[in-house]
Amino acid sequence: MDEKTFHKILLGYDGSEDSEKAAILATTLAQKFDATVVVCHAFGHMPVTSKPSEVRRLVNPLIERLTKAGINTLVSIPDSLPAQGILDAAEEHHADLIIMGSRGRGTFANLLLGSTSERVLRFAKVPVLIAR
C-alpha cells in the first residue's frame, strides 16, 4: 500500500482554540511530508478599514511559527465567508489536504446555518482533517 504524500496543506485559521490545534497538526504533517502550508483566513464581511490590520495581527504570529519550524508558508485571505473561502483557496492553491478546527469564532447565525467545518467537509474535493 502506497503512503499518501501531501505537497500542499491548506490550513483554515481564525485564531480560535480549535484552529490552533489544527495549526499544530498542519505543522506536524508539513514537517513529515516536506509540504507547503497555505494559511487561509476567510474573514467574510468585515469593514474594509479593519481587514488589513486585524488579519495581519491574527495571521503573522502563526506565519512566524511555521517559518521558524522550517515550513514553506503561503497566505490566502479571501474576502468571502469562511467555508467558501477555504474551499476556493484549496482549489486555487491545488491543496491536497485541508486542515481546520471543528469550531471557530462563528456567530449565532452560523450555528443556524451550519458550521464552517461541516460545509467544507460536504463540498471539499480533497481530504479534510478536522481538529477537536
LINNOR-V61240 format. One line per field, one symbol per residue. ss: DSSP state (H for helix, E for strand, - for the rest). psi: psi as a letter, one per 20 degrees, with the letter a starting at -180 (. if undefined). burial: + if it has 24 or more other ideal C-beta (glycine too) atoms within 12 Angstrom, else -. Layout:
ss->???
psi->???
burial->???
This chain:
ss->-------EEEEE----HHHHHHHHHHHHHHHHH--EEEEE-------HHHHHHHHHHHHHHHHHHHHH----EEEE-----HHHHHHHHHHH----EEEEE------HHHHHH--HHHHHHHH---EEEEE-
psi->pppppphpppoppjirghhhhhhggggghhggjlqqpoopooiclqqhhhfggggghghghgggggghjkppprppmqmrqgghgggghgghjlqjppprrhpblrrhhhhhiqqghgggghiqirqpppp.
burial->-----+-+++++++++-++++++++++-++----++++++++++----------+--++--++--+----+-++++++--+++++++++++-+-++++++++++++--------+++-++---+-+-++++-
